[in-house]
Amino acid sequence: RKLGDGPSHIVFESMHEGTTDVHDREPYLTKTTDGKLLKSSTIFIRNDEGKPVGILGINFDITLMKAFERSLDAFTGTGGTGYTEPEPITKNIGDLLEDLLHECEQFVGKPAALMTKDERIRAIGYLDRRGAFLISKSSERACEFFGISKYSFYSYLNEAKAAADDK
């Protein structure tokens, strides 16, 4: 854009709000006719009575930066897997089980000691889906973690599997 070019849609919308109630516009995106992407800001210049008499428009071409951002995201992204947190690398299988136990607390949203029966069933189902019970003696550690008996553990595991089958 150059000096004297017409205003953007944002300016017209602002002017429509009323001459005394127009507000400066924080950065917003605009696109030129030749396809350049701009980060734009609009600042209204006012006379002594507060009436807008001019506009200062600041436009910054971010086309290359956005292209770079997309390239960088394609390189570093996880392809829409839904994982937003880095997966911890554990040194031994016991640490992996402990990580999974703490993950299930985050999944349910409360510590194991405060979970209701239904929440424990959800947590145990989560652990089962994550493969926690493929680890030797993991059921014993889960019983200890949740403060339940082996009988309750297997009952909860069966309920979690049945609920998963119903879906």
C-alpha positions in Angstrom: 0.0 0.0 0.0 1.1 3.6 -0.5 0.1 7.0 0.7 -3.4 7.9 -0.3 -4.6 4.4 -0.8 -8.2 3.7 0.3 -8.9 2.4 3.8 -9.5 -1.2 4.7 -12.8 -2.8 5.7 -11.8 -2.5 9.3 -11.7 1.3 9.0 -15.2 1.4 7.5 -16.5 -0.8 10.2 -14.9 1.4 12.8 -16.4 4.6 11.2 -19.8 3.0 11.2 -19.6 2.7 15.0 -20.0 6.5 15.2 -17.5 9.3 14.9 -16.8 9.6 18.7 -16.7 5.9 19.4 -14.1 4.7 17.0 -11.2 2.8 18.4 -7.7 2.1 17.2 -7.4 -1.4 15.9 -4.7 -3.7 17.2 -2.9 -5.9 14.7 -5.1 -7.8 12.3 -4.4 -9.6 9.1 -5.0 -8.2 5.6 -4.3 -9.5 2.1 -3.2 -7.4 -0.9 -4.6 -7.9 -4.3 -1.4 -9.6 -5.4 -1.7 -12.1 -2.5 0.8 -10.6 0.1 -0.2 -11.2 3.7 0.1 -8.1 5.9 -0.1 -7.6 9.6 -1.9 -4.3 9.9 -2.7 -1.8 12.6 -5.0 1.2 12.3 -4.6 4.3 14.5 -7.1 7.1 14.3 -5.7 10.7 14.3 -8.1 13.0 16.2 -8.7 16.8 16.4 -9.0 18.7 19.6 -12.7 17.6 20.0 -11.7 13.9 19.7 -13.3 13.6 16.2 -11.2 11.3 13.8 -9.7 13.4 11.0 -7.1 11.0 9.7 -5.8 7.5 9.9 -2.3 6.1 10.4 -2.1 2.7 8.9 0.9 0.4 9.6 1.2 -2.6 7.3 4.0 -5.1 7.7 4.5 -7.7 5.0 4.6 -11.1 6.7 4.2 -13.3 3.6 7.7 -14.9 3.8 7.5 -15.3 7.6 4.2 -17.2 7.3 5.6 -19.4 4.6 8.6 -20.1 6.8 6.2 -20.8 9.7 4.3 -23.4 7.7 7.6 -25.0 6.5 8.9 -25.1 10.1 5.6 -26.5 11.4 5.7 -29.2 8.7 9.2 -30.1 9.8 8.7 -30.0 13.6 5.0 -30.9 13.7 3.6 -34.2 14.7 1.2 -34.5 11.8 -2.0 -33.9 13.7 -1.5 -36.8 16.1 -3.0 -34.8 18.9 0.1 -35.1 21.1 1.0 -31.6 22.3 3.4 -32.6 25.1 6.8 -34.3 24.4 6.8 -38.0 25.2 9.3 -38.7 28.1 12.0 -41.1 27.4 12.4 -43.4 30.3 15.5 -45.3 31.4 13.8 -48.4 32.7 10.4 -50.1 32.5 9.6 -49.2 36.1 9.9 -45.5 35.3 7.6 -46.0 32.3 4.9 -47.5 34.5 5.3 -44.6 37.0 4.9 -42.1 34.2 1.8 -43.9 32.9 0.3 -43.9 36.4 0.8 -40.1 36.7 -0.6 -39.6 33.2 -3.8 -41.4 34.2 -4.2 -38.9 37.1 -3.9 -36.0 34.6 -6.4 -37.8 32.3 -9.0 -38.1 35.1 -8.1 -34.7 36.5 -7.4 -35.6 40.1 -5.0 -37.7 42.3 -5.7 -41.4 42.6 -6.4 -41.1 46.3 -9.4 -38.8 45.5 -10.9 -40.7 42.6 -14.3 -42.2 42.8 -15.0 -45.8 41.7 -16.1 -44.6 38.2 -13.0 -42.4 37.9 -10.7 -45.3 38.9 -12.4 -47.4 36.2 -11.7 -44.7 33.6 -8.1 -44.4 34.8 -7.6 -48.1 34.6 -9.1 -48.2 31.2 -6.7 -45.4 30.1 -3.8 -47.4 31.5 -5.0 -50.5 29.6 -5.2 -48.6 26.3 -1.7 -47.1 26.9 -0.3 -50.7 27.3 0.6 -50.3 31.0 -0.6 -53.8 31.9 1.8 -55.4 29.4 4.5 -54.6 32.0 5.3 -57.5 34.4 3.7 -57.0 37.9 2.0 -53.7 36.8 -1.3 -54.9 38.2 0.2 -55.1 41.6 1.7 -51.6 41.3 -1.7 -50.3 40.1 -3.5 -51.8 43.1 -1.0 -50.1 45.4 -1.3 -46.8 43.4 -5.2 -46.8 43.6 -5.4 -48.3 47.1 -7.6 -51.2 45.9 -7.5 -55.0 46.1 -6.5 -57.3 43.2 -10.2 -58.4 43.0 -11.3 -54.7 42.7 -8.6 -54.1 40.1 -9.6 -56.9 37.8 -13.3 -56.0 38.3 -12.5 -52.4 37.3 -10.4 -53.6 34.3 -13.3 -55.8 33.1 -15.7 -52.9 33.4 -13.4 -50.5 31.5 -13.0 -53.1 28.7 -16.7 -53.6 28.5 -17.3 -49.9 28.3 -14.7 -49.6 25.5 -16.4 -52.5 23.6 -19.8 -50.6 23.9 -18.4 -47.6 22.0 
